[in-house]
């Protein structure tokens, strides 16, 4: 804690609640050098803790304090006081800062030149994007190792971007397609004009502009489905690029891969599903991944992923063991909503889907025998 910060906190005379106009009884005041847990950056600043409560910009308090330089009593909002704590010279108040002789002479000189027509506005120096990028790298490399390490905990390196790039269909909500990626160069460290200071961007070489690669449409490595993501950074450190459904399923049941008799990829979760795939392979029956069916339940649009499809006989197969997840769906009505959606698909797609069968341990032998007889 710096001396000026400590002195400034001790100079607080009273704190008034703006809503009630009552004084706050101060039991303790502690300045804390921390970062906001909801912030997208981890920059630490001085904050104020009063009576074991952190003061924020929404706190309804006015703080009266005595200036460390001119001893004048000032009353400002709590957010202004926090900003004051983080200024280079917190020992000056508004009045003594503006009464500084050097500042007044400089301001007077500028105004005199302005009215006489002698004042020259500084010309803005245009710097190229690549020069700014090289300068960003140069300044970034002078930062502490902790800051640099923290930055790359949330931003992609070039290697990580190149890995994810293989699975990107488009970026910027579909405006830039995969076949256009070659004209963009990934810049992992670029100086930003906002509080983040640095960010990662794509540089359009031909048009000499930069873009933020947000709203990418990605292709899932597991189910091959395309879906829209918020940004690329949330996939940092991912061993596989997965859609929301596959990522959720992997947290509950691990999704595994195997192949059918024509060497196509088949997904399964349980040992019972693998047993059915192996049975199809042993009986020379082609089995593929089932379709995704849209349905509506509990005021939301949802997706039901049917386990398998036997294209030779246009049969949909759902394999269910007696686990709690299925029982819960039956009890809360989710399963009925899925079956209703399946019936609509069967009604409207007779040429593609003729029948849907729920395969369980208690009907296992009968169903498999029925399927086998259809191939005789």
GUGUFI-795466 format. One line per field, with one value per residue (C-alpha): residue number from 1; x, y, z. Coordinates in Angstrom, 3 decimals. Layout:
<recs>
nr = (NUM	...) .
x = (X	...) .
y = (Y	...) .
z = (Z	...) .
</recs>
This chain:
<recs>
nr = (1	2	3	4	5	6	7	8	9	10	11	12	13	14	15	16	17	18	19	20	21	22	23	24	25	26	27	28	29	30	31	32	33	34	35	36	37	38	39	40	41	42	43	44	45	46	47	48	49	50	51	52	53	54	55	56	57	58	59	60	61	62	63	64	65	66	67	68	69	70	71	72	73	74	75	76	77	78	79	80	81	82	83	84	85	86	87	88	89	90	91	92	93	94	95	96	97	98	99	100	101	102	103	104	105	106	107	108	109	110	111	112	113	114	115	116	117	118	119	120	121	122	123	124	125	126	127	128	129	130	131	132	133	134	135	136	137	138	139	140	141	142	143	144	145	146	147	148	149	150	151	152	153	154	155	156	157	158	159	160	161	162	163	164	165	166	167	168	169	170	171	172	173	174	175	176	177	178	179	180	181	182	183	184	185	186	187	188	189	190	191	192	193	194	195	196	197	198	199	200	201	202	203	204	205	206	207	208	209	210	211	212	213	214	215	216	217	218	219	220	221	222	223	224	225	226	227	228	229	230	231	232	233	234	235	236	237	238	239	240	241	242	243	244	245	246	247	248	249	250	251	252	253	254	255	256	257	258	259	260	261	262	263	264	265	266	267	268	269	270	271	272	273	274	275	276	277	278	279	280	281	282	283	284	285	286	287	288	289	290	291	292	293	294	295	296	297	298	299	300	301	302	303	304	305	306	307	308	309	310	311	312	313	314	315	316	317	318	319	320	321	322	323	324	325	326	327	328	329	330	331	332	333	334	335	336	337	338	339	340	341	342	343	344	345	346	347	348	349	350	351	352	353	354	355	356	357	358	359	360	361	362	363	364	365	366	367	368	369	370	371	372	373	374	375	376) .
x = (0.000	1.440	1.618	-0.674	-3.384	-3.234	-3.329	-6.210	-8.344	-7.603	-8.670	-12.292	-14.518	-17.885	-19.935	-23.519	-26.154	-27.639	-30.991	-31.645	-29.235	-28.047	-24.463	-22.963	-21.440	-17.880	-16.522	-13.608	-12.324	-9.797	-8.293	-7.835	-5.688	-7.777	-9.430	-13.176	-14.281	-16.762	-14.206	-12.956	-9.469	-7.423	-5.959	-5.830	-6.856	-7.367	-10.855	-12.573	-14.054	-16.312	-17.660	-16.599	-18.564	-16.851	-17.807	-18.849	-19.960	-23.585	-23.102	-25.328	-22.700	-21.133	-17.733	-16.443	-12.674	-9.980	-7.490	-3.938	-2.487	-4.770	-6.741	-10.001	-13.017	-14.522	-17.579	-17.611	-19.369	-17.867	-16.909	-15.079	-13.224	-12.183	-10.925	-9.025	-7.333	-6.033	-4.741	-1.050	-1.312	-4.214	-2.924	-4.420	-8.100	-9.945	-9.331	-5.618	-4.915	-6.531	-4.894	-1.450	0.558	2.356	-0.912	-2.589	0.309	0.294	-3.469	-3.209	-0.497	-2.614	-5.675	-3.577	-2.157	-5.607	-7.206	-4.227	-4.284	-0.793	-1.899	-1.205	-3.178	-0.951	-1.361	-2.445	0.227	-1.191	0.525	0.077	-1.581	1.566	3.658	1.126	1.228	5.032	4.915	2.318	4.615	7.550	5.676	3.990	7.369	8.444	5.571	5.972	5.899	2.807	0.852	1.921	1.042	-2.356	-3.040	-2.428	-4.636	-7.562	-6.244	-5.170	-1.588	-0.907	-0.622	-3.960	-5.669	-4.320	-5.722	-9.185	-9.080	-9.414	-12.893	-14.162	-16.852	-17.182	-16.656	-18.500	-21.918	-21.309	-20.021	-16.501	-16.381	-13.652	-12.394	-11.576	-9.392	-6.156	-6.262	-6.404	-3.419	-3.928	-2.345	-2.314	-1.289	-2.734	-3.011	-6.651	-8.032	-10.294	-9.509	-8.302	-5.173	-4.428	-6.540	-6.255	-7.480	-7.468	-5.681	-7.221	-4.066	-5.747	-8.085	-5.699	-8.272	-8.551	-11.562	-12.430	-13.141	-16.367	-19.485	-17.686	-19.627	-17.731	-17.979	-18.165	-15.447	-17.786	-21.150	-20.047	-22.883	-22.345	-23.148	-22.495	-20.121	-19.722	-16.005	-12.879	-11.263	-13.739	-12.277	-8.754	-7.235	-9.909	-8.604	-11.613	-13.928	-17.367	-20.874	-22.948	-24.779	-21.633	-19.847	-22.793	-23.035	-19.338	-19.845	-22.580	-21.820	-18.544	-19.127	-17.030	-16.415	-16.507	-17.253	-19.961	-19.439	-18.788	-16.240	-18.365	-18.004	-20.650	-21.131	-22.185	-22.374	-23.291	-22.117	-25.640	-25.379	-21.993	-23.504	-26.193	-23.616	-21.542	-24.673	-25.448	-21.855	-21.878	-25.136	-23.945	-26.497	-25.586	-26.142	-25.597	-26.002	-29.632	-31.052	-31.537	-35.216	-36.488	-39.165	-40.700	-40.814	-41.082	-41.264	-38.009	-37.000	-34.886	-33.088	-33.654	-30.733	-31.990	-29.272	-29.260	-30.763	-30.903	-31.122	-31.730	-35.123	-35.733	-35.817	-35.001	-33.591	-33.319	-31.345	-32.249	-30.923	-32.818	-30.959	-32.330	-32.011	-34.622	-36.946	-36.842	-37.706	-40.675	-41.912	-41.574	-43.146	-39.967	-40.055	-43.654	-42.663	-39.821	-42.120	-44.678	-41.920	-40.839	-44.412	-44.575	-41.346	-42.697	-45.931	-44.203	-41.186	-42.571	-40.019	-37.116	-38.331	-40.910	-40.716	-39.248	-38.370	-37.308	-34.785	-34.411	-33.000	-36.502	-37.340	-33.792	-34.083	-37.517	-36.536	-33.258	-35.037	-37.665	-34.969	-33.078	-36.236	-36.689	-33.450	-34.449) .
y = (0.000	3.390	6.171	8.459	5.788	5.128	8.852	9.479	6.746	8.137	11.595	10.451	12.543	10.886	8.829	9.755	7.429	9.368	7.585	8.345	11.268	9.527	9.123	5.661	4.451	3.539	0.529	-0.058	1.151	-0.931	-0.162	-3.347	-3.868	-6.425	-7.175	-7.447	-11.096	-10.254	-8.381	-9.801	-8.597	-9.242	-5.776	-4.934	-1.521	0.067	-0.505	0.439	-1.915	-0.292	-2.308	-5.529	-4.578	-3.832	-0.455	-0.504	2.121	1.338	1.955	4.953	6.821	10.273	10.500	13.631	13.863	16.424	17.129	16.043	19.146	22.124	20.644	21.695	19.525	17.905	15.724	13.347	10.106	6.788	5.913	9.225	8.458	5.043	6.717	9.169	6.287	5.014	8.347	9.043	11.888	11.149	13.797	16.618	17.583	19.326	22.801	22.602	20.790	23.599	26.319	24.961	27.889	25.861	24.423	27.855	29.467	26.642	26.944	30.728	30.388	27.978	30.260	33.311	31.442	30.129	33.613	35.091	32.280	31.073	27.818	24.771	21.611	18.551	16.483	12.901	10.510	7.665	4.366	1.231	-1.832	-3.955	-1.178	-0.943	-4.719	-4.760	-1.929	-3.864	-6.898	-4.731	-3.098	-6.358	-8.078	-5.464	-6.387	-8.613	-12.347	-12.687	-10.246	-11.996	-15.394	-14.105	-12.711	-16.033	-17.841	-16.190	-15.518	-17.923	-18.377	-18.805	-22.580	-22.783	-20.646	-22.850	-25.947	-24.434	-22.935	-26.435	-26.705	-23.201	-23.009	-19.209	-16.216	-12.956	-14.605	-16.244	-13.159	-14.592	-18.173	-20.775	-20.383	-16.722	-17.464	-17.457	-13.669	-13.165	-13.273	-13.991	-11.362	-12.707	-9.410	-6.121	-2.879	-2.045	1.360	0.032	-1.122	-4.541	-2.858	-5.882	-8.284	-10.765	-9.890	-11.045	-8.829	-8.551	-8.136	-7.130	-4.509	-3.436	-3.730	-5.714	-7.662	-9.435	-13.126	-13.324	-15.451	-18.318	-21.244	-24.420	-28.073	-30.555	-33.216	-35.770	-35.517	-33.309	-30.859	-27.148	-24.649	-21.018	-20.161	-16.826	-16.462	-18.531	-17.838	-20.031	-23.053	-22.372	-25.516	-27.774	-31.160	-31.534	-28.963	-30.137	-28.718	-28.033	-31.368	-33.488	-31.492	-31.973	-35.676	-36.181	-34.788	-37.387	-40.306	-40.413	-40.461	-43.072	-43.917	-47.174	-48.202	-50.114	-52.778	-50.163	-48.424	-45.339	-43.652	-44.581	-42.862	-44.673	-43.939	-47.099	-50.691	-51.677	-49.407	-50.916	-54.368	-53.458	-52.054	-55.228	-57.344	-55.434	-55.850	-59.583	-60.009	-57.933	-55.187	-51.567	-49.314	-45.537	-42.659	-41.660	-38.273	-35.173	-34.314	-30.930	-30.873	-28.417	-28.994	-26.781	-23.561	-24.347	-25.704	-28.830	-31.529	-35.278	-37.339	-40.791	-43.397	-45.455	-45.858	-49.022	-47.616	-51.004	-51.310	-47.631	-48.374	-45.963	-47.555	-45.997	-48.078	-47.397	-49.089	-48.785	-45.714	-42.799	-40.224	-41.996	-42.548	-38.826	-37.894	-40.258	-38.781	-35.106	-35.469	-34.889	-38.401	-38.015	-34.795	-36.683	-39.540	-37.059	-35.465	-38.916	-39.762	-36.549	-37.529	-41.016	-39.520	-37.039	-39.125	-42.555	-43.002	-42.497	-43.601	-46.406	-47.334	-46.410	-49.044	-48.557	-51.306	-52.179	-55.116	-56.546	-56.763	-57.259	-60.798	-60.281	-57.045	-58.437	-61.533	-59.340	-57.244	-60.354	-61.840	-58.702	-59.515	-63.051) .
z = (0.000	-0.961	1.608	-0.376	-0.644	3.075	3.905	1.490	3.064	6.530	5.325	4.891	7.168	6.643	4.207	3.307	1.880	-1.065	-0.808	2.857	3.379	6.563	7.717	7.510	10.763	9.806	11.670	9.319	5.949	4.048	0.613	-1.438	-4.520	-6.413	-9.748	-10.257	-10.436	-13.235	-15.355	-18.665	-17.764	-14.651	-14.128	-10.436	-9.141	-5.743	-4.378	-1.147	1.424	4.038	6.954	5.153	2.007	-1.296	-2.751	-6.420	-8.915	-8.003	-4.287	-3.285	-1.269	-1.250	0.449	2.169	2.621	3.351	0.546	1.418	-0.294	0.367	3.329	1.661	2.422	-0.704	-1.264	-4.223	-5.199	-4.172	-7.771	-8.113	-4.897	-6.251	-9.444	-7.276	-5.459	-8.796	-10.142	-10.436	-7.905	-5.521	-3.098	-5.228	-5.242	-8.079	-6.629	-5.849	-9.120	-11.129	-9.064	-9.895	-11.286	-13.934	-15.266	-15.288	-17.201	-19.754	-20.255	-20.549	-23.188	-25.251	-25.101	-26.104	-29.112	-30.006	-30.169	-32.023	-34.600	-33.660	-32.035	-34.194	-33.622	-33.473	-36.581	-36.015	-37.216	-39.282	-38.603	-40.686	-39.208	-39.393	-37.833	-35.019	-34.655	-34.471	-31.933	-29.927	-29.824	-28.789	-25.882	-24.871	-24.523	-21.966	-19.618	-16.589	-17.245	-15.029	-17.212	-20.414	-18.985	-17.855	-21.329	-23.063	-20.589	-22.385	-25.908	-28.621	-29.690	-33.419	-32.950	-31.143	-33.786	-36.593	-34.857	-34.390	-37.901	-39.398	-37.882	-38.744	-41.430	-41.298	-39.016	-38.317	-38.442	-41.805	-43.673	-44.134	-45.404	-45.036	-48.609	-47.818	-44.781	-46.770	-47.204	-43.413	-41.083	-37.385	-35.105	-31.514	-29.864	-31.100	-29.148	-28.335	-27.471	-24.704	-21.176	-22.353	-23.854	-26.055	-28.073	-30.954	-34.453	-38.062	-40.593	-44.059	-46.139	-49.415	-47.893	-45.114	-42.316	-39.096	-37.853	-34.625	-35.393	-33.396	-33.993	-35.760	-37.175	-36.287	-37.274	-34.389	-34.456	-32.885	-34.674	-37.621	-36.864	-37.584	-34.840	-33.977	-31.137	-29.341	-30.111	-30.674	-27.284	-25.384	-27.231	-25.978	-24.519	-26.031	-27.114	-29.403	-30.971	-29.872	-30.191	-27.073	-27.267	-27.554	-24.871	-22.505	-23.317	-22.634	-19.146	-18.515	-20.829	-22.693	-26.457	-28.245	-31.884	-33.806	-37.420	-39.277	-41.940	-44.654	-42.419	-41.658	-38.287	-35.673	-32.320	-29.160	-25.438	-23.570	-23.763	-24.795	-27.856	-28.746	-28.382	-30.934	-33.401	-33.112	-33.638	-36.850	-38.073	-37.301	-39.230	-42.212	-41.525	-42.291	-39.281	-39.344	-36.913	-36.420	-37.483	-35.331	-34.822	-33.635	-30.950	-28.489	-24.737	-21.669	-23.774	-25.610	-29.013	-28.510	-30.503	-30.112	-31.461	-32.369	-31.809	-35.014	-38.463	-40.578	-44.135	-45.796	-44.098	-43.222	-39.494	-36.640	-33.481	-30.026	-27.504	-23.871	-20.777	-17.502	-16.241	-14.230	-17.052	-19.196	-16.216	-15.395	-18.985	-18.919	-15.649	-16.623	-20.084	-22.113	-23.536	-24.757	-26.557	-28.301	-29.369	-30.752	-32.850	-34.099	-35.108	-37.162	-38.931	-39.685	-41.021	-43.334	-44.426	-45.325	-48.089	-45.676	-42.237	-41.973	-38.315	-34.932	-32.326	-28.721	-27.953	-24.251	-22.268	-21.689	-25.436	-26.746	-28.154	-29.706	-31.479	-32.843	-34.120	-35.800	-37.507	-38.659	-40.201	-42.359	-44.193	-45.147) .
</recs>
